[in-house]
Every structure is written in structure tokens, then in C-alpha cells.
Amino acid sequence: MTTPDPRYRPFRAAAYGLYILVVVAFCLGVIISVSRSVAAMNPSRSVSDEPVLTYRECLDAADALWSELESAREKLVRASPAQTVDAQWMSFRTGWLRRLRERESRCALESRNNADLKRVYGRLEDVLDRYTVHAVQYAGEVGGTVDALRGAFSTARKNPAAGTFP
């Protein structure tokens, strides 16, 4: 191996410096983009100026949120194309999480008397997180196969031998 020509040392240093600058700028861009995306998808908890709801109203609100969440999850398997359910879910998730945060802020969950309610709201958020993982996995791993199956059914139904298909 030969030693590098000392005449080109400034150019090598400039090339290394430029390389490091480009890598740092790229990494900062990715970090900022991911941070903004995560912040947009996860509304923060806020303090409400509106009157605090009663225990029963908070429990009913949590139950309504649960019903809405469960209904959206059931729609995942019927969505078409199946490969896009993760994007559809993320849109639903952000709006649902905003509603959850708004109701949490009106329920005084930090009160000693509301420990059970706080647990319910925490579990709701845990279920949301697990359903989000499910939606992403379904879209990425199963979605293409489901879309191909639907296409095969559609083609088979067009065959004259199929007759009238309900």
C-alpha cells in the first residue's frame, strides 16, 4: 500500500468534511421528520376549561370510545384494497386519540376517586396501540394475499360457467 500524496491532503479533508456534513444533515432531517410525524399522531393530554364530567358520564364516554374502536377494527378485514388498511387506520387512530384525550381531560382522572376510571382509559389506549400494530401487520403481511384472493374471486365470477352468482 502506498502512502497518500501529501499534496492532496486539503482535498481529502474537504471531502471528508463534506461527507460528514451531508450525513449529519440527512440524519437531522430524518429525526425531525419522524419527531413531527409522531407528535402529529399522538395528541398530547390537555387540561379542559369545561366542567368536569361525572363518574358515570366518563364511564359512558369510555364505553362509547370502546365501541367506536371495536367497530373500526372490525372494518379492517373488509377494507379494500387490504394493503391500505394501515393508512386508513392511522387516520382513524389520530381522530380517535384526540377524542380520548378530550374526554380524559374532562374526567379528572388524577382524582383518588377516579382510579378505576383512569385504569379504563389506560386500557383503552393500550388496546388502541395493539390494534395499530395489528393494522400495520395485516396491511403488510396479509393484505396483498387478501387483495389477490379478491381479484381471483372477481375473475372467477366473470366466467360464464359460474352462472348467476349471488
C-alpha positions as CSV (number, residue, x, y, z in Angstrom):
1,M,0.0,0.0,0.0
2,T,1.3,3.4,-0.9
3,T,1.1,6.4,1.3
4,P,-1.3,9.1,0.2
5,D,0.2,12.1,-1.7
6,P,0.5,15.0,0.8
7,R,-0.4,17.5,-1.9
8,Y,-4.0,16.2,-1.9
9,R,-4.4,16.3,1.9
10,P,-6.6,19.5,1.9
11,F,-8.9,18.0,-0.7
12,R,-9.2,14.7,1.2
13,A,-10.0,16.7,4.4
14,A,-12.6,18.8,2.5
15,A,-14.2,15.6,1.0
16,Y,-14.4,14.0,4.5
17,G,-15.8,17.2,6.0
18,L,-18.4,17.5,3.2
19,Y,-19.3,13.8,3.7
20,I,-19.8,14.3,7.4
21,L,-21.8,17.4,6.8
22,V,-24.1,15.7,4.4
23,V,-24.6,12.7,6.7
24,V,-25.4,14.9,9.7
25,A,-27.8,17.0,7.6
26,F,-29.6,13.8,6.3
27,C,-29.8,12.3,9.8
28,L,-31.2,15.5,11.3
29,G,-33.8,15.7,8.5
30,V,-34.9,12.1,9.3
31,I,-35.0,12.8,13.1
32,I,-37.0,16.0,12.6
33,S,-39.4,14.3,10.2
34,V,-40.0,11.3,12.4
35,S,-40.5,13.5,15.5
36,R,-43.1,15.7,13.7
37,S,-44.9,12.6,12.5
38,V,-45.0,11.0,15.9
39,A,-46.2,14.3,17.5
40,A,-48.9,14.7,14.9
41,M,-50.2,11.1,15.5
42,N,-50.1,11.4,19.3
43,P,-52.1,14.3,20.6
44,S,-50.9,15.5,24.0
45,R,-53.0,15.5,27.1
46,S,-54.6,18.8,27.9
47,V,-56.4,20.5,30.7
48,S,-60.0,21.3,29.9
49,D,-61.7,24.6,30.7
50,E,-65.1,22.8,30.5
51,P,-66.8,21.4,33.7
52,V,-65.7,18.0,34.9
53,L,-67.9,15.2,33.9
54,T,-69.5,12.8,36.5
55,Y,-68.1,9.4,37.0
56,R,-71.0,7.8,35.1
57,E,-70.6,10.2,32.2
58,C,-66.9,9.4,32.0
59,L,-67.6,5.7,32.1
60,D,-70.2,6.0,29.3
61,A,-67.8,8.1,27.2
62,A,-65.1,5.4,27.6
63,D,-67.7,2.7,26.6
64,A,-68.6,4.8,23.5
65,L,-64.9,5.1,22.6
66,W,-64.5,1.4,23.0
67,S,-67.5,0.6,20.8
68,E,-66.1,3.0,18.1
69,L,-62.7,1.4,18.4
70,E,-64.0,-2.1,18.1
71,S,-66.2,-1.1,15.1
72,A,-63.2,0.4,13.3
73,R,-61.2,-2.8,14.0
74,E,-63.9,-5.0,12.5
75,K,-63.9,-2.9,9.3
76,L,-60.2,-3.6,8.8
77,V,-60.7,-7.1,7.4
78,R,-63.4,-5.8,5.0
79,A,-61.4,-2.8,3.7
80,S,-60.4,-2.9,0.1
81,P,-57.6,-2.8,-1.0
82,A,-56.4,-4.6,2.1
83,Q,-52.9,-3.3,1.6
84,T,-54.0,0.2,2.6
85,V,-55.7,-0.5,5.9
86,D,-52.7,0.8,7.8
87,A,-53.1,4.2,6.3
88,Q,-56.8,4.2,6.9
89,W,-56.2,3.1,10.5
90,M,-53.7,5.8,11.2
91,S,-56.2,8.4,10.0
92,F,-58.9,6.9,12.3
93,R,-56.4,6.5,15.1
94,T,-55.4,10.2,15.3
95,G,-59.0,11.4,15.4
96,W,-60.0,8.7,18.0
97,L,-57.0,9.5,20.1
98,R,-57.9,13.2,20.1
99,R,-61.4,12.3,21.3
100,L,-59.9,10.1,24.0
101,R,-57.6,12.9,25.2
102,E,-60.5,15.4,25.3
103,R,-62.6,13.1,27.4
104,E,-59.7,12.3,29.7
105,S,-59.2,16.0,30.3
106,R,-62.8,16.4,31.4
107,C,-62.8,13.4,33.7
108,A,-60.3,14.4,36.4
109,L,-58.6,11.0,36.2
110,E,-55.9,12.0,38.7
111,S,-58.5,12.2,41.5
112,R,-58.3,9.4,44.1
113,N,-61.9,8.6,43.5
114,N,-61.3,8.0,39.8
115,A,-58.5,5.4,39.9
116,D,-60.7,2.8,38.3
117,L,-61.7,5.2,35.5
118,K,-58.0,6.0,35.0
119,R,-57.3,2.3,34.6
120,V,-60.2,2.0,32.0
121,Y,-58.8,4.9,29.9
122,G,-55.3,3.5,30.1
123,R,-56.5,0.1,28.9
124,L,-58.3,1.8,26.0
125,E,-55.1,3.4,24.9
126,D,-53.3,0.1,25.3
127,V,-55.9,-1.7,23.1
128,L,-55.5,1.1,20.5
129,D,-51.8,0.6,20.4
130,R,-52.2,-3.2,19.8
131,Y,-54.9,-2.6,17.1
132,T,-52.5,-0.2,15.4
133,V,-49.8,-3.0,15.3
134,H,-52.4,-5.4,14.0
135,A,-53.4,-3.0,11.2
136,V,-49.8,-2.4,10.1
137,Q,-49.1,-6.2,10.2
138,Y,-52.4,-7.0,8.3
139,A,-51.6,-4.5,5.6
140,G,-48.0,-5.5,5.2
141,E,-48.2,-9.3,5.6
142,V,-51.7,-10.4,4.7
143,G,-53.1,-7.5,2.7
144,G,-51.5,-8.5,-0.6
145,T,-52.7,-12.0,-0.4
146,V,-56.3,-10.9,0.5
147,D,-56.3,-8.5,-2.4
148,A,-55.1,-11.3,-4.7
149,L,-57.8,-13.6,-3.4
150,R,-60.5,-10.9,-4.0
151,G,-59.2,-10.5,-7.6
152,A,-59.3,-14.3,-8.2
153,F,-62.9,-14.4,-6.9
154,S,-63.8,-11.4,-9.2
155,T,-62.2,-13.1,-12.2
156,A,-63.9,-16.5,-11.4
157,R,-67.3,-14.8,-11.1
158,K,-67.0,-13.4,-14.6
159,N,-66.5,-16.9,-16.1
160,P,-69.7,-18.0,-18.0
161,A,-69.6,-21.3,-16.2
162,A,-70.3,-19.5,-12.9
163,G,-73.8,-18.7,-14.0
164,T,-75.6,-16.2,-11.8
165,F,-73.7,-15.7,-8.6
166,P,-75.5,-14.1,-5.7
